[in-house]
Structure formats: structure tokens, C-alpha cells
């Protein structure tokens, strides 16, 4: 089979090479999927740059999600069969013609569903649902801030917050993205390149504060978000995108910018900080992943979740896909078609 392998850390053009790889071995409880398409996530960019500590050693085959048909099942798998079309989360290995994963990390998807939309349902919508419905609860009238709201996870969070009838603040880096956010239902779109998101949110929420802030940027954004949430408020962090454009000294600044927090201070203010890493959940809570994927597909079928495909590429154009995602010009899901 062919796979898009990271052979060195660096720019997309120098990092990737399409290689012939051995057919993956299917162990007990696993399934092998013939991949139609795989999705890109910002963690892939972090891995390519050598900034993601969980990434496999080079040469590395990354990729967290695929859509395709099961062509082989391992011993003990009863809920899936050969021929099923599934969306799946993969613990790396998704950038290939064949991908193996735990059968519990798959969900049946209708044959008519667009492959690009299907890929978004795994990592991005799974992360959003887990963060916004299992780590916290959103209620009608809650004031919610979503950083990078035009991205894949951001779009999913906006759609869930809209479903829960929240008041939504969303940040993005261009006026075009603000138009996108308005169409998605964001009440207060904020161009972070022209406006100070802290001040813009504070104008509206005042001393009451936000109920929840979702952050994929990291650094001092977390600190500012914690100041914005009121009593009972929570900050949910699920990324550190600021690390990708920083030099070594700036990276230290980003890390320091997260801040140091005392449990006593959080207790007295009745505030919380929650970290979300879906790779860890997949490693230690596979039944949670199973539940989350099934719920995400259910809400997709109900029309509550509606992924937006922001870019489609062929397998040989993996470098261009990565470049586009890292540029932060994309909106919604970036997908690479294998077939």
C-alpha cells in the first residue's frame, strides 16, 4: 500500500514522501479499512514540525481519521463486518491506502455521505462534542467564547452551542471568516487581528463573565479566557496552535503564557480549567470514543452537526493540503482523497 510519510521535520514540501508500505497487521479487536479519504488536523501540522510529543518517530505515518470500507476484521470483532462503510479515529496511520484501528473507534456511515464531511465527524466533531457535552454542559443562554471558530473543531463547537441556544462569541483572523461565522450563527464575531478579543467580550459580558471558553490557541489566550469566565465558568483547552509559528524563544513565551494556577484560587473563584486530548481518551477510554463517535454520527443524521469542507486535495498533493491548513486561511475541514 502507499502512504504519505513524514521523513523529516520541516516545511510540507521537504517533510513528505509517498512510499510503498507493508499491509498493516490486524490484531484482536481491530479492523482494517480501505481508505477513501482522510482528514487533516492541526495536530498533524504539529507532528510535521516536531512539536507533538506523542507522534511516532521518523519516518512517521500520521493521521487521526479516515473514512472507508472495512476489508478485514480481527478476532473478537462482532459489531462490524467486511464491507461496512465507516468513519474511524486512528492512532496515527491514517495517511495511507489502508488503515488499521480499534473496532470501537469506528461508526457506521451511510454510503451517500460525502467523504469529506464524514472525515470531519471523527476527530474534529468528536473533540467538540466531548469537550462541550461531556467535559462541560452548555445550557440555554450560556455565554460561550470559541477561539479559532472558523476551523474544523471551532465550526463544530459553534453548531453545538447554537443547538443549545447559547450566546456565542467567535474569533477568526479575517473579515471573510467573520462572514462565515455569522452564517454559522455566531452572535459576536471578532477579528483577533484587528480587535482585542478580551476587550470585545468584556464589553458584552461585564462582571457576569462568560460561562465557558473553548481554546485551541494556547499561551496567554488561556490566561485571558480564565479572566473572562465568571463564577462557575470553565476554560476548556484542546490545542496550542500558537506554537507552530514561533521560534524557540517565542515557544518558551507561549509556554510561560499559559500561566501558573493555584487550586485554592480556582476553588475560591469557582472556576475550572479542563484539558482535552482525544489521543489520551482513545488510549485509556476506548468506550468513551465509541460513545462519542456514535453520538456525533447521530447528531449529523439529525442535521444538528453539518461539517463544512474547506479544502479537498488528492493524495499526491498532501504537502499543499498541509500548507493550506498551517496558513490558517482555511475554514472547516481539509480532506485528502485517496481514491
C-alpha positions in Angstrom: 0.0 0.0 0.0 1.0 3.6 -0.4 1.4 6.0 2.5 2.3 9.7 2.8 5.2 9.5 5.2 6.9 12.3 7.2 10.6 11.7 6.5 11.9 14.9 8.2 10.5 17.7 10.3 10.1 21.0 8.4 8.1 22.5 5.6 5.4 20.4 3.9 7.5 20.2 0.7 10.5 18.7 2.4 8.7 16.7 5.0 6.5 14.3 3.0 7.3 11.4 0.7 4.8 8.9 -0.8 6.2 5.5 0.0 5.2 1.8 -0.6 4.5 0.4 2.9 3.6 -3.1 4.2 0.0 -4.0 4.6 -1.0 -3.3 8.3 -1.4 -6.3 10.6 -4.9 -6.7 12.1 -4.8 -7.8 15.7 -7.6 -8.9 18.0 -10.4 -6.3 18.3 -9.2 -4.4 15.3 -10.4 -3.7 11.8 -8.6 -2.9 8.5 -10.1 -0.1 6.4 -9.6 0.6 2.7 -9.4 4.4 2.9 -11.4 6.6 0.6 -10.2 9.8 2.3 -8.5 11.1 5.4 -8.8 14.4 7.2 -6.2 16.8 8.4 -6.0 18.2 11.9 -3.7 20.8 13.4 -2.0 18.1 15.4 -0.8 16.8 12.1 1.0 20.1 11.5 2.4 20.0 15.0 3.7 16.4 14.3 5.3 17.5 11.0 7.1 20.4 12.7 8.3 18.1 15.5 6.2 19.8 18.1 3.9 16.9 19.0 5.4 14.7 21.7 3.0 11.8 21.0 3.9 11.5 17.3 5.7 8.3 16.3 9.4 8.5 15.5 10.5 9.4 12.0 9.8 8.2 9.4 6.3 8.6 10.6 2.9 7.8 9.2 0.4 10.1 11.0 -3.3 10.7 10.6 -6.1 10.5 13.1 -9.2 9.8 11.0 -10.3 8.1 7.9 -13.5 7.1 6.0 -13.7 4.0 4.0 -14.8 0.3 3.9 -13.7 -2.5 6.2 -11.8 -5.1 4.3 -10.7 -7.3 7.2 -11.7 -7.9 10.8 -9.7 -9.2 13.7 -10.7 -11.9 16.2 -13.4 -10.9 18.6 -15.0 -8.2 16.4 -18.7 -8.7 16.3 -20.3 -5.3 15.7 -18.5 -4.7 12.4 -18.3 -6.8 9.2 -16.3 -6.7 6.0 -18.0 -4.2 3.6 -19.2 -1.8 6.2 -18.6 1.8 5.4 -17.2 3.6 8.5 -15.8 6.8 9.8 -12.9 6.0 12.1 -10.4 7.5 14.5 -6.9 6.1 14.1 -4.0 6.2 16.4 -1.8 7.5 13.6 -1.6 5.6 10.3 -4.4 7.4 8.6 -2.3 8.9 5.7 -2.5 5.7 3.7 -4.5 3.5 1.4 -5.1 1.1 4.3 -5.5 1.9 7.9 -6.0 -0.3 11.0 -7.8 0.8 14.2 -9.7 -0.5 17.2 -13.2 -1.6 16.1 -14.6 0.5 18.9 -13.2 3.6 17.3 -15.4 3.2 14.2 -19.0 4.2 13.4 -21.2 3.1 10.5 -21.7 5.9 8.0 -24.3 5.9 5.2 -23.0 5.2 1.6 -24.4 8.5 0.4 -22.5 10.7 2.9 -19.8 12.8 1.3 -16.3 11.5 2.3 -15.1 15.0 3.2 -17.9 15.6 5.6 -17.5 12.1 7.1 -13.9 12.6 7.9 -14.7 15.8 9.9 -17.0 13.8 12.2 -14.2 11.8 13.7 -11.5 13.9 15.4 -12.9 17.4 15.0 -16.6 16.8 15.8 -15.6 14.1 18.3 -13.4 16.6 20.1 -16.1 19.3 20.0 -18.8 17.0 21.3 -16.6 15.5 24.0 -15.4 19.0 25.1 -18.8 20.7 25.0 -21.1 17.9 26.2 -19.0 15.5 28.4 -16.4 17.8 29.9 -18.8 20.6 30.4 -22.5 21.1 29.7 -23.9 24.0 27.7 -27.3 25.4 28.7 -29.7 27.9 27.0 -28.5 31.4 27.5 -24.9 30.5 28.4 -22.3 32.9 27.1 -19.7 31.0 25.2 -16.3 32.0 23.6 -14.9 29.9 20.8 -11.4 30.6 19.7 -10.5 29.8 16.0 -14.2 29.4 15.5 -13.9 29.1 11.7 -11.7 25.9 11.9 -13.0 22.4 12.0 -13.4 22.0 15.8 -14.5 25.6 16.0 -17.2 25.1 13.5 -18.4 22.0 15.3 -18.4 23.9 18.7 -20.4 26.8 17.1 -23.0 24.3 15.8 -23.4 22.6 19.1 -23.6 25.9 21.0 -26.2 27.1 18.5 -28.2 23.9 19.1 -28.0 24.6 22.8 -29.2 28.1 22.3 -26.2 29.8 23.7 -24.9 33.4 23.1 -21.8 32.8 21.0 -18.6 34.8 20.7 -16.2 33.5 18.0 -12.7 34.6 16.9 -11.2 34.4 13.5 -8.4 36.1 11.6 -10.1 37.7 8.6 -13.2 39.6 7.6 -14.1 36.8 5.2 -14.1 34.3 8.1 -16.3 36.7 10.2 -18.9 36.4 7.4 -18.6 32.7 7.7 -19.1 32.8 11.4 -22.2 35.0 11.1 -23.7 32.4 8.7 -22.9 29.7 11.2 -24.8 31.5 13.9 -22.1 33.4 15.9 -23.6 36.4 17.6 -20.4 38.3 18.2 -17.7 37.5 15.5 -14.3 39.0 16.5 -11.4 39.6 14.1 -8.5 38.9 16.5 -6.0 40.7 14.1 -8.0 43.9 14.3 -9.6 43.7 17.7 -8.6 42.7 21.2 -10.8 39.7 21.9 -10.6 40.2 25.7 -11.9 43.7 25.5 -14.6 42.9 22.9 -16.0 40.1 25.0 -15.7 42.1 28.3 -17.8 44.9 26.8 -20.7 42.5 26.5 -20.4 40.1 29.5 -19.2 42.7 32.0 -18.7 41.4 35.6 -21.1 38.5 34.9 -18.4 36.9 32.8 -18.5 34.0 30.3 -19.9 30.6 31.2 -17.4 28.6 29.0 -14.4 29.5 26.9 -13.1 26.9 24.3 -9.4 27.5 23.4 -7.2 25.8 20.7 -4.7 28.6 20.6 -2.9 28.3 23.9 -0.4 30.6 25.6 -1.8 33.7 27.2 -5.2 33.1 25.5 -5.9 30.6 28.3 -5.0 33.2 30.9 -7.2 35.8 29.3 -10.1 33.4 29.0 -9.8 32.5 32.6 -10.2 36.2 33.5 -13.2 36.4 31.2 -15.2 33.5 32.7 -17.3 34.3 35.7 -18.1 32.3 38.8 -18.9 28.8 37.8 -17.1 29.4 34.5 -14.8 26.9 32.8 -12.0 27.1 30.3 -11.6 24.1 28.0 -8.2 23.9 26.2 -7.6 21.4 23.4 -4.7 22.8 21.5 -1.7 25.1 21.3 -1.8 26.5 17.7 0.4 29.5 18.7 3.4 27.1 18.9 3.5 26.5 15.2 4.6 29.9 14.1 7.0 30.6 16.9 10.8 30.4 17.1 12.5 28.6 20.0 12.4 31.7 22.2 8.8 32.6 21.3 7.8 29.0 22.1 9.1 29.4 25.6 7.0 32.6 25.8 3.9 30.7 24.7 4.5 28.0 27.3 5.0 30.7 30.0 1.9 32.5 28.8 -0.3 29.6 29.8 0.3 30.8 33.4 0.5 29.0 36.8 -2.6 28.4 38.7 -3.4 27.5 42.3 -6.2 25.1 43.1 -7.1 27.3 46.0 -7.5 30.3 43.7 -9.7 28.3 41.3 -11.8 27.0 44.3 -12.3 30.4 45.8 -13.4 31.8 42.4 -15.4 28.7 41.5 -13.7 28.4 38.1 -12.2 25.5 36.3 -9.6 24.7 33.6 -10.1 21.5 31.7 -7.6 19.9 29.2 -8.8 17.7 26.3 -6.5 15.3 24.5 -8.5 12.8 22.4 -5.5 10.6 21.9 -5.3 10.0 25.6 -9.1 9.3 25.8 -8.6 6.8 22.9 -5.7 5.1 24.7 -7.4 4.7 28.1 -11.2 5.1 27.5 -12.0 3.3 24.2 -15.7 3.0 25.2 -15.8 6.8 25.5 -14.6 7.1 21.9 -17.2 4.6 20.8 -19.9 6.5 22.6 -18.7 9.9 21.3 -18.5 8.7 17.6 -22.0 7.2 17.7 -23.4 10.4 19.2 -21.7 12.6 16.6 -23.0 10.5 13.7 -26.5 10.6 15.3 -26.4 14.4 15.5 -25.1 14.6 12.0 -28.0 12.5 10.8 -30.4 14.8 12.7 -28.9 17.8 10.9 -27.5 19.4 14.1 -24.0 18.8 13.0 -23.2 19.8 9.5 -19.4 19.7 8.6 -18.1 22.3 6.2 -15.4 21.1 3.8 -12.9 23.9 3.3 -10.5 22.2 1.0 -10.1 19.0 -1.0 -6.8 17.5 -2.3 -5.5 14.4 -4.0 -3.1 12.1 -2.3 -0.1 13.4 -4.2 -0.9 17.0 -3.0 -0.6 16.2 0.7 2.1 19.0 1.0 -0.3 21.6 -0.5 -3.0 20.5 1.9 -0.7 20.9 4.9 0.5 24.3 3.7 -3.1 25.5 3.4 -4.0 24.2 6.9 -1.0 25.8 8.5 -1.7 29.1 6.7 -4.8 29.5 8.9 -6.7 30.6 5.8 -8.9 27.5 5.7 -12.4 27.2 7.0 -14.0 24.0 8.1 -12.4 20.6 7.2 -9.4 19.9 5.0 -9.7 16.5 3.4 -7.3 14.4 1.2 -8.9 11.9 -1.2 -7.0 8.6 -1.6 -9.4 7.1 -4.1 
